[in-house]
């Protein structure tokens, strides 16, 4: 177990760079997980982290946390780094952090040659909260593979991770994907959500396996992906609102598909 008491420590400097710069995390192929819930989810679904960073105050003394101490017991000592004083404040993005941060290798699953199961395509969705919420919905609805376009928010950013609430670790998340080229790999029909020239979601003969594409918050699904879709789908709603938030729309669509086959 390492113990760090100074901001001048070389390891701490490298950790702070990862915490404060998204491009540094991308370049290093590493991500940071904050808080007990995300770290426990990682241990459950993925295994051990590269390093487990603990606020010494949460392990010793008046501020000691039973949750953090229980989490520490699941990590071998040679992977633990204890941070004295308020050093961990430089690494946590939330104001009231829980005193634990995991350093992990950012998962990068290989692209499948053929996509034969239900999946979700995210086309230029830029709000991290929306991306995280959709990932969480995918995990809950039984969709295990998600493809993110180049312009979609980074799936492993702190805001997306917090919004996903651990869903990331049960999914195969592919980033910076050319969604147009991906269409050639789809062995399942494509459904695109749109308001124009579309069929009511509850009238579409959805199969057990399908690919869903959800689009940019302002512009929607791009034209070439709509043109390639077997179904252009709209969610019937009251005229009081022009459209649903994309994360809400994804939840409605994925759980409608799931509902149809629950009895099988």
Secondary structure, 3 states (H helix, E strand, C coil): CEEECCCCCHHHHHHHHHHHCHHHHHHHCEEEEECHHHHHHHHHHCCCCCEEEEEHHHCCCCCCCHHHHHHHCCCCHHHEEEECCCHHHHCCCCCCCCCEEEEEECCCCCCCCCECCCEEEEECCCCHHHHHHHHHHHHHHCCCEEEEECCCCCCCCHHHHHHHCCHHHHCEEEEEECHHHHHHHECCCEEEECCCCCEEHHHCCCCCCCEEEEEECCCECCHHHHHHCCEEEECCCCCCCCCCCHHHHHHHHHHHHHHHCCCC
